[in-house]
């Protein structure tokens, strides 16, 4: 028998025994309904429920992406720590390191090197050439970017606040397969410059090039004369 039925029987019994029962008499038999706490009200609010569903959706999507990496799957099996927590914790730790000036530069360079180096190694082990193009393009852009940075680092750090944090975001945009920023930069900015330089180098090469056979004939003719 449920508590609702018990309360109903108690009220009927009280009315039978005490026809003129007052509210105070009935209050003895009626169990008060507990009020919702502030935390429960917030958790049941539609806005909170919608935000929670969105967070769970993005966490599931991140988990699907991270499943592609065997290292993370092995880590999750051995430690029983979800790989999404590992990824988010690593990102948070790297973000905190950017607040420490001596660590900002090496952490930013580590982000630009560690994951691309691992994925480049994996690309070399696969026969498909698509990954090779992706990471060759990335290393060209990353090397050119570091060269430009090394020539004007003092000026950049003086005029650009939080430079290494911005650099880390830019490097992630370059390397993540979802964005393929390295290919975008190469096609729109670097490739036209290299194409112009290549065209200029071809233009300065003399068109009347002498082959080895023609040169040998000239030498023989001069000797005969």
C-alpha positions in Angstrom: 0.0 0.0 0.0 1.4 3.4 -1.0 1.9 6.4 1.3 -1.0 8.2 -0.5 -3.4 5.5 0.5 -2.2 5.5 4.0 -2.7 9.2 4.3 -6.2 8.9 2.9 -7.2 6.2 5.4 -5.8 8.2 8.2 -7.9 11.2 7.3 -11.0 9.1 7.0 -10.4 7.6 10.4 -9.8 11.0 11.9 -13.1 12.3 10.5 -14.9 9.2 11.7 -13.5 9.5 15.3 -13.6 13.3 15.5 -16.4 14.8 13.3 -15.5 18.2 14.5 -11.8 17.8 13.9 -10.0 21.0 13.3 -7.1 21.6 10.9 -4.7 21.0 13.8 -6.2 17.6 14.4 -5.9 16.6 10.8 -2.3 17.9 10.5 -1.3 15.0 12.8 -2.4 12.4 10.1 -1.4 14.3 7.0 2.2 14.0 6.1 3.5 17.4 4.8 4.9 17.4 1.2 8.6 18.4 1.3 9.5 21.5 -0.7 12.1 21.4 -3.4 15.5 22.8 -2.6 17.1 25.6 -4.6 19.5 23.1 -6.2 16.7 20.8 -7.3 14.8 23.7 -8.8 17.9 24.8 -10.8 18.5 21.2 -12.0 14.9 20.9 -13.2 14.9 24.3 -14.9 14.4 24.0 -18.7 17.5 26.2 -19.4 19.7 24.0 -17.2 18.3 20.8 -18.7 19.0 22.1 -22.2 22.5 23.2 -21.4 23.2 19.8 -19.8 22.0 18.0 -22.9 24.2 20.1 -25.1 27.3 19.4 -22.9 26.6 15.7 -22.9 26.2 15.8 -26.7 29.6 17.5 -27.2 31.3 15.2 -24.7 30.0 12.2 -26.7 31.2 13.7 -29.9 34.7 14.3 -28.3 34.8 10.8 -27.1 34.1 9.5 -30.6 36.9 11.6 -32.0 39.3 10.5 -29.3 38.5 6.8 -29.9 40.5 7.1 -33.1 43.7 7.2 -31.1 44.8 3.9 -29.7 47.0 5.5 -27.1 44.1 7.2 -25.4 42.0 4.0 -25.5 44.8 2.1 -23.8 45.2 4.8 -21.2 41.4 4.6 -20.5 41.5 0.9 -20.1 44.5 0.9 -17.7 43.5 3.8 -15.6 39.7 3.7 -15.8 39.8 7.5 -16.4 37.6 8.6 -19.4 39.7 9.9 -22.2 37.5 12.9 -22.5 38.5 13.9 -18.9 42.2 13.4 -19.9 41.9 15.6 -23.0 40.0 18.4 -21.2 42.4 18.2 -18.2 45.4 18.5 -20.5 43.9 21.5 -22.3 43.1 23.2 -19.0 46.7 22.5 -17.7 48.2 23.9 -20.9 46.0 26.9 -20.7 47.2 27.5 -17.1 50.8 27.2 -18.2 50.3 30.1 -20.5 49.8 32.4 -17.5 53.4 31.6 -16.4 55.7 33.6 -18.7 58.8 31.3 -18.7 56.6 28.3 -19.6 54.4 30.0 -22.3 56.9 29.7 -25.2 58.0 26.1 -24.6 54.4 25.0 -24.0 53.2 26.7 -27.2 56.0 25.0 -29.2 55.2 21.7 -27.6 51.6 22.0 -28.7 52.9 22.8 -32.2 55.2 19.8 -32.3 53.9 16.8 -30.2 50.6 15.9 -31.8 51.7 16.7 -35.4 54.9 14.6 -34.9 52.9 11.6 -33.7 50.3 11.9 -36.5 53.1 12.4 -39.1 54.7 9.2 -37.9 51.3 7.4 -38.2 50.9 8.9 -41.7 54.2 7.5 -42.8 53.1 4.1 -41.7 49.9 4.2 -43.9 50.0 3.8 -47.7 47.4 6.5 -48.3 49.0 9.8 -49.5 46.3 12.1 -48.2 47.7 12.3 -44.7 51.2 12.9 -46.1 50.0 16.0 -47.9 48.3 17.3 -44.8 51.3 17.0 -42.6 53.9 18.1 -45.2 51.8 21.2 -45.6 51.6 21.7 -41.9 55.4 21.5 -41.4 56.0 24.0 -44.2 53.6 26.5 -42.6 54.8 25.8 -39.0 58.5 26.2 -40.0 57.8 29.4 -41.9 55.8 30.8 -39.0 58.6 30.0 -36.5 61.2 31.5 -38.8 59.1 34.7 -39.0 58.7 34.7 -35.2 62.4 34.3 -34.5 63.3 37.3 -36.6 60.9 39.7 -34.8 60.1 38.0 -31.5 61.0 41.1 -29.4 58.8 43.4 -31.4 55.9 40.9 -31.4 56.0 40.3 -27.7 56.0 44.1 -27.1 53.0 44.9 -29.2 50.9 41.7 -29.0 49.8 40.8 -25.5 49.1 37.1 -24.8 51.0 36.3 -28.0 51.8 32.7 -27.1 48.2 31.9 -26.2 47.2 33.3 -29.6 49.9 31.3 -31.2 48.7 28.1 -29.6 45.2 28.7 -30.8 46.5 29.4 -34.3 48.7 26.3 -34.3 45.8 24.1 -33.2 43.8 25.6 -36.1 46.6 24.7 -38.4 46.9 21.1 -37.3 43.5 19.8 -36.4 42.0 17.7 -39.2 38.5 19.3 -38.7 39.9 22.7 -39.8 42.9 21.9 -41.9 44.1 25.4 -41.5 47.6 24.6 -42.8 46.2 23.9 -46.2 44.1 27.0 -46.2 47.2 29.2 -45.4 49.3 27.4 -47.9 46.8 27.7 -50.8 45.8 31.3 -50.0 49.1 32.9 -48.9 52.2 30.9 -49.2 51.6 29.0 -52.5 51.2 32.2 -54.6 54.5 33.6 -53.2 56.3 30.4 -54.0 54.8 30.2 -57.4 56.0 33.7 -58.2 59.5 32.9 -57.0 59.5 29.7 -59.0 58.3 31.6 -62.1 61.0 34.2 -61.6 63.7 31.6 -61.3 62.6 29.9 -64.5 62.6 33.3 -66.2 66.2 34.1 -65.4 67.5 30.8 -66.7 68.7 31.3 -70.3 66.6 29.6 -72.9 69.4 28.6 -75.2 70.9 26.0 -72.9 73.7 23.9 -74.3 73.4 20.2 -73.9 76.4 18.0 -73.3 76.2 16.5 -76.8 76.2 20.0 -78.5 79.2 21.0 -76.3 81.1 17.9 -77.3 80.5 18.7 -81.0 81.8 22.2 -80.5 84.9 21.0 -78.9 85.5 18.5 -81.6 85.0 21.1 -84.3 87.4 23.5 -82.6 90.0 20.8 -82.2 89.7 19.8 -85.9 90.3 23.4 -87.0 
